Amino acid sequence: MQKMYSGTSRKEHVNENLVPKEDTIRFLLDYSKALSVIDYNKMKFEALLN
């Protein structure tokens, strides 16, 4: 199994439909930066800091 996933993908083997757009990546990174999870008495609260 390790040999299957350890190599880098060659450009001709990458399906262009599966490559995310730069806007999608930027949105996910910005969302993860704004998300805050607070632990309080065995409860978790999620806050979006926008």
N, C-alpha and C positions, 0 to 999 in steps of 0.2 A: 504493500500500500504506500509506503513512504516514497518509493521511486515514482509512483504515479503523480504525486502532488508536489514533489520537491523541485521540479524543473520549472523554468519560466515559460510562458506561452509564446509561441512564435506568431508573428503577425498574420501569417496565412492561415493559422488554425483558429484565430479569434473570430467569433461570429459578430459582425458589426451591429446586429440587432440587440445584442446583449451588453454592449458597452454603454454605460450610463453617460448622460450628458453632463457637462460641467455644471450647469445650473442645478441639477439634481444633487450632485455631490456637495455643492455649496449650501443648498438648503438643509441637507442632513447635518452638515457640520455646524451650521449656525443654530439649528434646533438643539443639537446636543450641548452646545455651549450655553444656551439659555435655560436648559432644564436643570432644576435643582430638586434633589430628593432629600427630605428631612426625616430622620428617625426620631420618634418620640413615644416612649412607653410602649414598645412593641408594635407601633403603628408607623406606617410610612405615608408621608405626604409629598405629593409632586407639585412643584410650582414652576410655571413658565415665566421666566424673568424677562419679559419684553416690555 
